[in-house]
Amino acid sequence: MSESAAAMPVASEAPVQPDDLTLVQQAQAGDAAAFDELVRRYQRQIYGVVYHMTSHHEDASDLAQEAFVKAWQALKSFKGDSSFFTWIYRIAVNRTLNHLKTRKFRESKHRFSINDLDAEAENHPDMVALVAHNTPRRDLALVELQERLNEAMAQLSENHRLVVTLHDIQGLPHEAIAQIMNCNTATVRTRLFYARQQLQGILSDYLK
Amino acid sequence: MDPVPPQTKDFERLQRLLALKRHESPPPGFHERFPDLVRSRIARAEAEPASRWRRWLEQFSFNPAMATAYAAVATLLVFGGFWLSKSAATGNPQLANGQTLPVDTNQAGVLIASNAPPPGLFRTPSLPVQPAEFKR
């Protein structure tokens, strides 16, 4: 009795969040609120991967919304063979790759629509070090560095950009990336190696 | 054996530089509005359902394996059709090169499959030739 009484306040203080599978099952039964929770849970990562692939806020917003709409429409076909996280990532990544292919035909030179840096960025030790000491021009602005980073990313092939985005920016492990990209981890490592090598050449000014 | 040599130290600075991209954030309030945007899109999509053809195309974005299977079948059909047409064109060369046996065309029930006219059709009767004479 005393044990259960002691456990009760803890449970009421921190309500247990339902796991993805429970939310998916509720959403499959037509519970829109459960799907809303899944959207809230993964929107930042999904928006992030699309944004870093496109370097365009409006495109990223549009594609991320589309990915969730398609996920809702195809939710019945979700059997749970992979996690919801992997599944929604795959949808977003496939739509982004298709978008990039069609954009290549539409526009010969794509213009960026890059997001602002958050307040933490200016005081980040790496950022301070790069802007103050390790750049060819000391008066280099943060925005210029940001643009150079995005331009360098845009020079990579889609698959190389994707693997850099997922690993070096979003911090996903090789195994998760392999599941998302539907390939083996050796391929992920190889792509990552060649992508980094290419980026190192492009951004050599900042890496001295 | 891992085909990629371990050169993590070489990429350490690059990784730190790339990590700065995490600080790029969308306009304030974007993530708060995002679920509402998704909800309104879902409502709009349900009000105007996509055509069957479009839905069929859409399913490939969820299942690339199915798209590959469709592509493989389509390729097989194209190559199969091409191969069949080639073999039909060059399939029975003995018809063209083979020696034909003489057939008695006078026999009843024999059909003549030829562009040549039947024998005797254009044969002009042999008339006795008379020498021409000048009128006096």
Interface residues (C-beta under 8 A of the other chain):
Chain A: A32 D36 V39 R40 Q43 R44 Y47 Y51 H52 H57 A60 S61 A64 Q65 E66 F68 V69 K70 W72 Q73 A74 S77 R90 I91 N94 R95 N98 I114 N115 D116 L117 D118 E120 A121 H124 D126 M127 L130 L145 Q146 L149 N150 M153 V164 D168 I169 N182 A186 R189 T190 L192 F193 R196 L199 Q200 L203 Y206 L207
Chain B: D2 P3 V4 P5 Q7 D10 F11 R13 L14 Q15 R16 L17 L18 A19 L20 K21 R22 H23 E24 S25 P26 P27 F30 H31 F34 P35 L37 V38 R39 R41 I42 A45 E58 Q59 S61 F62 P64
